[in-house]
Amino acid sequence: MLEQQLVNALTLGSVYALFALGFTLVFGVLAVINLSHGAVFMVGSYAAALVVTRFEAPLWVGLLAAMAISGLIGLAIDVVILKRLRARKAPHLIPMIATIGVTIVITSAAQGLFGVEVQRFPEEMLPAGDFTVGDVHVRALELGIIAVSFLLMAVLFFALRRTQLGRALRAIAESPKAASLLGINVEGLFHLTSFTAAALGGVAGALISLNFNAITPFMGQPMLHKGIAVIILGGMGDIRGALIGGLFLGFAEVMSKAYISSQMGDAVAFGLLFLVLLVRPSGLFGRVLERKA
């Protein structure tokens, strides 16, 4: 029924939006499309699962571990690779190629460490209980995923809009050189942005693996494609667009699987994305930049 599918769509869309927020944050501040974001997403899934299964820790500890480990990997990528490319003023294509290489390394390492078999959380570790409102059944796990996703998104929105740190990040997004002249620690905030974005990607990976209870080394690549679609739909570098675009893609995917075909979810969702971009090529909140002679 429709109400049940809306709950499923909200669960999936909120995770898509959380993943895309980290993706678009890096693009908006560092002006880099970090194609290793999907691999970091996958690492977050494994980190949460290992902490929960090996140490029998509660799920919230697993989510914190996913954020911390993924954030540190994102920071390492920035310090070791992106910082050097910034110093050399490398063209935009070079960081994309470099982060593709990082993705291959991380994915291969995950295959070597964990194998290619699907890993799962123990069923007894997952939140039990369902809530029924009329004919709609909502798992406690789904409510938790939605709550965590929107809480993290709200914290990020507040930090960017209402704090001195957020104002500094917006200044860097406009002009790193001007921000540096104003005394802002540009390089330090680049590192913080990379850490935060990767942490959001990692916790999104943990949440999506909890929802489907399946983890593989290859789960990052399809999510990366959806993340790229979301930030293009919402407008490159726009935080509001990432939120709305993620929810849009989640709803389109779930509804098409429910009412058209279970095999056509991605085709319908990306087809709708294509139609939206035909009407508004800059995305929902993007700005069209005119090239003047």
C-alpha positions as CSV (number, residue, x, y, z in Angstrom):
1,M,0.0,0.0,0.0
2,L,1.0,3.6,-0.6
3,E,1.6,4.6,3.0
4,Q,3.9,1.6,3.6
5,Q,5.9,2.5,0.5
6,L,6.2,6.1,1.6
7,V,7.9,4.9,4.9
8,N,10.3,2.7,2.9
9,A,11.1,5.6,0.5
10,L,11.7,8.0,3.4
11,T,14.1,5.5,5.0
12,L,16.1,5.0,1.8
13,G,15.9,8.7,0.7
14,S,17.2,10.0,4.0
15,V,20.3,7.8,3.7
16,Y,20.9,8.9,0.1
17,A,20.6,12.5,1.2
18,L,23.1,11.9,4.1
19,F,25.6,10.4,1.7
20,A,25.1,13.1,-0.9
21,L,25.6,15.8,1.7
22,G,29.1,14.7,2.4
23,F,29.7,14.4,-1.3
24,T,28.5,17.9,-2.1
25,L,30.2,19.4,1.0
26,V,33.6,18.4,-0.5
27,F,32.7,19.8,-3.9
28,G,31.3,23.1,-2.5
29,V,34.4,23.8,-0.3
30,L,37.3,22.1,-2.0
31,A,35.9,22.3,-5.6
32,V,36.8,18.6,-6.0
33,I,34.6,15.7,-7.1
34,N,35.9,13.0,-4.7
35,L,35.2,9.7,-6.4
36,S,36.5,7.8,-3.5
37,H,33.5,8.7,-1.5
38,G,31.7,5.5,-2.4
39,A,34.7,3.4,-1.1
40,V,34.6,5.4,2.2
41,F,30.9,4.6,2.4
42,M,31.8,0.9,2.2
43,V,34.4,1.2,4.8
44,G,31.9,2.7,7.2
45,S,29.7,-0.4,6.8
46,Y,32.5,-2.8,7.6
47,A,33.7,-0.6,10.5
48,A,30.3,-0.7,12.2
49,A,29.8,-4.4,11.6
50,L,33.3,-5.3,13.0
51,V,32.7,-3.2,16.2
52,V,29.3,-4.7,16.7
53,T,30.2,-8.3,16.0
54,R,33.8,-8.6,17.3
55,F,33.4,-6.5,20.5
56,E,29.6,-7.0,21.0
57,A,29.2,-3.2,21.2
58,P,25.8,-1.6,20.9
59,L,24.8,-0.2,17.5
60,W,25.4,3.4,18.5
61,V,29.0,2.6,19.2
62,G,29.2,0.9,15.8
63,L,27.9,4.1,14.2
64,L,30.4,6.2,16.0
65,A,33.2,3.9,14.9
66,A,31.9,4.1,11.3
67,M,32.1,7.9,11.5
68,A,35.5,8.0,13.1
69,I,37.2,5.5,10.9
70,S,35.7,6.8,7.7
71,G,36.5,10.4,8.7
72,L,40.1,9.5,9.3
73,I,40.4,7.8,5.9
74,G,38.8,10.9,4.3
75,L,41.3,13.1,6.2
76,A,44.2,10.9,5.0
77,I,43.1,11.1,1.4
78,D,43.0,14.9,1.7
79,V,46.4,15.2,3.4
80,V,48.3,12.7,1.3
81,I,46.7,13.3,-2.1
82,L,44.4,16.3,-2.5
83,K,46.6,18.7,-0.5
84,R,49.6,18.0,-2.8
85,L,47.4,18.5,-5.9
86,R,46.1,21.8,-4.5
87,A,49.7,23.0,-3.9
88,R,50.6,22.2,-7.5
89,K,47.4,23.8,-8.8
90,A,46.4,20.6,-10.6
91,P,43.5,20.8,-13.0
92,H,40.1,19.5,-11.8
93,L,40.4,16.2,-13.7
94,I,43.5,15.1,-11.9
95,P,41.9,14.8,-8.4
96,M,39.1,12.8,-9.9
97,I,41.6,10.4,-11.5
98,A,43.5,10.2,-8.2
99,T,40.4,9.4,-6.2
100,I,39.5,6.7,-8.6
101,G,42.8,5.1,-7.8
102,V,42.1,5.4,-4.1
103,T,38.8,3.7,-4.7
104,I,40.5,0.7,-6.4
105,V,43.0,0.4,-3.6
106,I,40.4,0.5,-0.8
107,T,38.0,-1.9,-2.6
108,S,40.9,-4.3,-3.3
109,A,42.0,-4.1,0.3
110,A,38.5,-4.8,1.5
111,Q,38.3,-7.9,-0.7
112,G,41.6,-9.2,0.7
113,L,40.6,-8.6,4.3
114,F,36.9,-9.6,4.3
115,G,36.5,-11.6,1.1
116,V,33.7,-11.1,-1.5
117,E,31.0,-12.9,0.5
118,V,28.1,-10.9,1.8
119,Q,28.7,-10.0,5.5
120,R,25.7,-9.4,7.8
121,F,24.9,-8.0,11.2
122,P,23.7,-10.6,13.7
123,E,20.0,-10.5,13.8
124,E,20.0,-10.4,17.6
125,M,22.0,-7.2,17.5
126,L,19.4,-5.3,15.4
127,P,16.7,-3.3,17.1
128,A,13.6,-5.4,17.6
129,G,10.0,-4.3,17.5
130,D,7.5,-2.9,15.1
131,F,5.1,0.0,15.3
132,T,1.7,-0.2,13.6
133,V,-0.3,2.8,12.6
134,G,-3.4,1.6,10.8
135,D,-2.2,-0.7,8.0
136,V,1.4,0.7,8.1
137,H,4.1,-1.3,9.8
138,V,7.3,0.5,10.7
139,R,10.3,-1.3,12.0
140,A,12.2,0.2,15.0
141,L,15.3,0.0,12.8
142,E,13.7,2.1,10.1
143,L,12.7,4.8,12.6
144,G,16.2,4.8,14.0
145,I,17.7,5.2,10.5
146,I,15.4,8.1,9.7
147,A,16.1,9.8,13.0
148,V,19.9,9.4,12.8
149,S,20.0,10.7,9.2
150,F,17.9,13.7,9.9
151,L,19.6,14.5,13.1
152,L,23.0,14.6,11.4
153,M,21.7,16.6,8.5
154,A,20.1,19.1,11.0
155,V,23.4,19.5,12.9
156,L,25.3,20.1,9.6
157,F,22.7,22.7,8.5
158,F,22.9,24.5,11.8
159,A,26.7,24.5,11.8
160,L,26.9,25.8,8.3
161,R,24.3,28.5,8.7
162,R,24.5,29.6,12.4
163,T,28.1,29.3,13.5
164,Q,31.4,31.1,12.9
165,L,32.8,27.9,11.5
166,G,30.0,27.7,8.9
167,R,30.6,31.3,7.9
168,A,34.3,30.6,7.4
169,L,33.5,27.5,5.2
170,R,31.1,29.6,3.1
171,A,33.8,32.2,2.7
172,I,36.3,29.6,1.5
173,A,33.7,28.2,-0.9
174,E,33.5,31.7,-2.5
175,S,37.2,32.4,-2.6
176,P,40.0,30.5,-0.7
177,K,42.4,33.3,-1.5
178,A,40.2,36.0,-0.1
179,A,39.4,33.9,3.0
180,S,43.1,33.4,3.6
181,L,43.6,37.2,3.5
182,L,40.9,37.5,6.1
183,G,42.9,35.3,8.5
184,I,41.0,32.1,8.0
185,N,43.0,28.9,8.3
186,V,42.0,27.6,4.8
187,E,44.1,24.5,4.8
188,G,42.9,23.4,8.2
189,L,39.3,23.9,7.2
190,F,39.9,21.9,4.0
191,H,41.1,19.0,6.3
192,L,38.0,19.4,8.5
193,T,35.7,19.4,5.5
194,S,37.3,16.2,4.2
195,F,36.9,14.5,7.6
196,T,33.3,15.6,8.1
197,A,32.3,14.6,4.6
198,A,33.9,11.2,4.9
199,A,32.3,10.7,8.4
200,L,28.9,11.4,6.9
201,G,29.5,8.9,4.1
202,G,30.7,6.3,6.6
203,V,27.6,6.5,8.8
204,A,25.4,6.5,5.7
205,G,27.1,3.2,4.7
206,A,26.5,1.8,8.2
207,L,22.8,2.8,8.0
208,I,22.2,1.4,4.6
209,S,23.9,-1.9,5.5
210,L,21.7,-2.1,8.6
211,N,18.6,-1.5,6.5
212,F,19.3,-4.3,4.1
213,N,21.6,-6.2,6.4
214,A,24.2,-6.8,3.7
215,I,27.8,-5.6,3.3
216,T,30.1,-6.3,0.3
217,P,33.3,-4.7,-0.9
218,F,31.4,-3.5,-4.1
219,M,28.5,-1.7,-2.4
220,G,30.2,1.7,-2.7
221,Q,30.1,2.0,-6.5
222,P,26.3,1.9,-7.0
223,M,26.0,4.4,-4.2
224,L,28.6,6.7,-5.8
225,H,26.5,6.8,-9.0
226,K,23.5,7.8,-7.0
227,G,25.4,10.4,-5.0
228,I,26.6,12.0,-8.3
229,A,23.1,11.9,-9.6
230,V,21.8,13.6,-6.4
231,I,24.3,16.4,-6.4
232,I,23.7,17.1,-10.1
233,L,19.9,17.1,-9.5
234,G,20.1,19.3,-6.5
235,G,22.7,21.7,-7.9
236,M,26.5,21.2,-7.7
237,G,27.7,22.2,-4.2
238,D,24.3,23.1,-2.8
239,I,23.5,21.6,0.5
240,R,19.7,22.0,0.2
241,G,19.8,20.4,-3.2
242,A,21.6,17.4,-1.8
243,L,18.9,16.9,0.8
244,I,16.0,17.3,-1.6
245,G,17.7,15.3,-4.4
246,G,18.5,12.4,-2.1
247,L,14.9,12.2,-0.9
248,F,13.6,12.5,-4.5
249,L,15.9,9.6,-5.7
250,G,14.8,7.4,-2.8
251,F,11.1,8.0,-3.4
252,A,11.5,7.5,-7.1
253,E,13.4,4.2,-6.7
254,V,11.0,2.7,-4.1
255,M,7.8,3.8,-5.9
256,S,9.0,2.4,-9.2
257,K,10.0,-0.9,-7.7
258,A,6.6,-1.1,-5.9
259,Y,4.3,-0.1,-8.7
260,I,6.2,-0.7,-12.0
261,S,8.8,-3.4,-11.7
262,S,11.3,-4.6,-9.1
263,Q,13.9,-4.7,-11.8
264,M,13.2,-1.2,-13.1
265,G,13.9,0.9,-9.9
266,D,17.2,2.5,-11.1
267,A,16.0,2.9,-14.7
268,V,12.9,4.8,-13.7
269,A,14.7,6.9,-11.0
270,F,17.5,7.9,-13.3
271,G,15.0,8.5,-16.1
272,L,13.1,10.9,-14.0
273,L,16.4,12.6,-13.1
274,F,17.1,13.0,-16.8
275,L,13.7,14.6,-17.4
276,V,14.2,17.0,-14.5
277,L,17.6,18.1,-15.9
278,L,16.1,18.6,-19.3
279,V,13.8,21.3,-17.8
280,R,16.4,22.7,-15.4
281,P,20.0,21.8,-16.5
282,S,21.6,23.5,-13.5
283,G,19.7,21.4,-11.0
284,L,17.0,22.4,-8.5
285,F,19.2,25.0,-6.7
286,G,22.2,25.4,-9.0
287,R,23.1,28.5,-10.8
288,V,23.9,28.7,-14.5
289,L,27.2,30.2,-15.1
290,E,27.4,32.1,-18.4
291,R,30.6,32.1,-20.3
292,K,31.3,35.6,-21.7
293,A,33.6,36.3,-24.6
